[in-house]
Amino acid sequence: MSLSDFLIAEARRIAERPTLEEMRQRLATRTRVRTRESSAEAVRAERDAR
C-alpha cells in the first residue's frame, strides 16, 4: 500500500465517523441505564479478575 493509498483510506475512515454534535444527539435519544455498581467499580473488578 502506497502512502497516498493509506492517506486516502485514512481520510475516508475519519470522514465516516460521526461528528461530536451527531454523537451528542444520538446519545440524547438513548434511555439511561441503571446499574448496581458504578462504572469505576465494574472496571476495578474486571482488572482485579485478571
mmCIF file of the C-alpha atoms, coordinates in Angstrom:
data_MODEL
# 
_entry.id   MODEL 
# 
loop_
_atom_site.group_PDB 
_atom_site.id 
_atom_site.type_symbol 
_atom_site.label_atom_id 
_atom_site.label_alt_id 
_atom_site.label_comp_id 
_atom_site.label_asym_id 
_atom_site.label_entity_id 
_atom_site.label_seq_id 
_atom_site.pdbx_PDB_ins_code 
_atom_site.Cartn_x 
_atom_site.Cartn_y 
_atom_site.Cartn_z 
_atom_site.occupancy 
_atom_site.B_iso_or_equiv 
_atom_site.pdbx_formal_charge 
_atom_site.auth_seq_id 
_atom_site.auth_comp_id 
_atom_site.auth_asym_id 
_atom_site.auth_atom_id 
_atom_site.pdbx_PDB_model_num 
ATOM 1  C CA . MET A 1 1  ? 0.000   0.000   0.000  1.00 0.00 ? 1  MET A CA 1 
ATOM 2  C CA . SER A 1 2  ? 1.437   3.344   -1.008 1.00 0.00 ? 2  SER A CA 1 
ATOM 3  C CA . LEU A 1 3  ? 1.434   6.363   1.263  1.00 0.00 ? 3  LEU A CA 1 
ATOM 4  C CA . SER A 1 4  ? -1.175  8.012   -0.972 1.00 0.00 ? 4  SER A CA 1 
ATOM 5  C CA . ASP A 1 5  ? -3.451  4.962   -0.697 1.00 0.00 ? 5  ASP A CA 1 
ATOM 6  C CA . PHE A 1 6  ? -3.029  4.927   3.046  1.00 0.00 ? 6  PHE A CA 1 
ATOM 7  C CA . LEU A 1 7  ? -3.825  8.639   3.388  1.00 0.00 ? 7  LEU A CA 1 
ATOM 8  C CA . ILE A 1 8  ? -6.913  8.355   1.196  1.00 0.00 ? 8  ILE A CA 1 
ATOM 9  C CA . ALA A 1 9  ? -8.170  5.395   3.213  1.00 0.00 ? 9  ALA A CA 1 
ATOM 10 C CA . GLU A 1 10 ? -7.470  7.222   6.469  1.00 0.00 ? 10 GLU A CA 1 
ATOM 11 C CA . ALA A 1 11 ? -9.285  10.363  5.271  1.00 0.00 ? 11 ALA A CA 1 
ATOM 12 C CA . ARG A 1 12 ? -12.311 8.265   4.291  1.00 0.00 ? 12 ARG A CA 1 
ATOM 13 C CA . ARG A 1 13 ? -12.314 6.481   7.641  1.00 0.00 ? 13 ARG A CA 1 
ATOM 14 C CA . ILE A 1 14 ? -12.200 9.777   9.526  1.00 0.00 ? 14 ILE A CA 1 
ATOM 15 C CA . ALA A 1 15 ? -14.909 11.332  7.332  1.00 0.00 ? 15 ALA A CA 1 
ATOM 16 C CA . GLU A 1 16 ? -17.259 8.417   8.061  1.00 0.00 ? 16 GLU A CA 1 
ATOM 17 C CA . ARG A 1 17 ? -17.111 8.963   11.807 1.00 0.00 ? 17 ARG A CA 1 
ATOM 18 C CA . PRO A 1 18 ? -19.982 10.942  13.344 1.00 0.00 ? 18 PRO A CA 1 
ATOM 19 C CA . THR A 1 19 ? -19.264 14.490  14.432 1.00 0.00 ? 19 THR A CA 1 
ATOM 20 C CA . LEU A 1 20 ? -19.306 15.376  18.117 1.00 0.00 ? 20 LEU A CA 1 
ATOM 21 C CA . GLU A 1 21 ? -22.709 17.033  17.667 1.00 0.00 ? 21 GLU A CA 1 
ATOM 22 C CA . GLU A 1 22 ? -24.109 13.953  15.895 1.00 0.00 ? 22 GLU A CA 1 
ATOM 23 C CA . MET A 1 23 ? -22.827 11.759  18.720 1.00 0.00 ? 23 MET A CA 1 
ATOM 24 C CA . ARG A 1 24 ? -24.404 14.043  21.335 1.00 0.00 ? 24 ARG A CA 1 
ATOM 25 C CA . GLN A 1 25 ? -27.751 13.919  19.531 1.00 0.00 ? 25 GLN A CA 1 
ATOM 26 C CA . ARG A 1 26 ? -27.573 10.142  19.283 1.00 0.00 ? 26 ARG A CA 1 
ATOM 27 C CA . LEU A 1 27 ? -26.747 9.785   22.975 1.00 0.00 ? 27 LEU A CA 1 
ATOM 28 C CA . ALA A 1 28 ? -29.545 12.165  23.963 1.00 0.00 ? 28 ALA A CA 1 
ATOM 29 C CA . THR A 1 29 ? -32.106 9.797   22.431 1.00 0.00 ? 29 THR A CA 1 
ATOM 30 C CA . ARG A 1 30 ? -30.900 6.790   24.413 1.00 0.00 ? 30 ARG A CA 1 
ATOM 31 C CA . THR A 1 31 ? -32.510 5.764   27.684 1.00 0.00 ? 31 THR A CA 1 
ATOM 32 C CA . ARG A 1 32 ? -30.374 5.801   30.797 1.00 0.00 ? 32 ARG A CA 1 
ATOM 33 C CA . VAL A 1 33 ? -29.176 2.526   32.240 1.00 0.00 ? 33 VAL A CA 1 
ATOM 34 C CA . ARG A 1 34 ? -29.145 1.998   35.970 1.00 0.00 ? 34 ARG A CA 1 
ATOM 35 C CA . THR A 1 35 ? -26.624 -0.474  37.350 1.00 0.00 ? 35 THR A CA 1 
ATOM 36 C CA . ARG A 1 36 ? -25.989 -1.867  40.795 1.00 0.00 ? 36 ARG A CA 1 
ATOM 37 C CA . GLU A 1 37 ? -22.351 -0.851  40.759 1.00 0.00 ? 37 GLU A CA 1 
ATOM 38 C CA . SER A 1 38 ? -20.610 2.237   39.470 1.00 0.00 ? 38 SER A CA 1 
ATOM 39 C CA . SER A 1 39 ? -18.559 2.173   36.285 1.00 0.00 ? 39 SER A CA 1 
ATOM 40 C CA . ALA A 1 40 ? -15.402 2.573   38.347 1.00 0.00 ? 40 ALA A CA 1 
ATOM 41 C CA . GLU A 1 41 ? -16.320 -0.446  40.470 1.00 0.00 ? 41 GLU A CA 1 
ATOM 42 C CA . ALA A 1 42 ? -17.023 -2.546  37.376 1.00 0.00 ? 42 ALA A CA 1 
ATOM 43 C CA . VAL A 1 43 ? -13.699 -1.601  35.796 1.00 0.00 ? 43 VAL A CA 1 
ATOM 44 C CA . ARG A 1 44 ? -11.813 -2.294  39.033 1.00 0.00 ? 44 ARG A CA 1 
ATOM 45 C CA . ALA A 1 45 ? -13.499 -5.713  39.407 1.00 0.00 ? 45 ALA A CA 1 
ATOM 46 C CA . GLU A 1 46 ? -12.599 -6.618  35.823 1.00 0.00 ? 46 GLU A CA 1 
ATOM 47 C CA . ARG A 1 47 ? -8.980  -5.538  36.285 1.00 0.00 ? 47 ARG A CA 1 
ATOM 48 C CA . ASP A 1 48 ? -8.687  -7.417  39.563 1.00 0.00 ? 48 ASP A CA 1 
ATOM 49 C CA . ALA A 1 49 ? -10.051 -10.569 37.919 1.00 0.00 ? 49 ALA A CA 1 
ATOM 50 C CA . ARG A 1 50 ? -7.102  -10.670 35.517 1.00 0.00 ? 50 ARG A CA 1 
# 
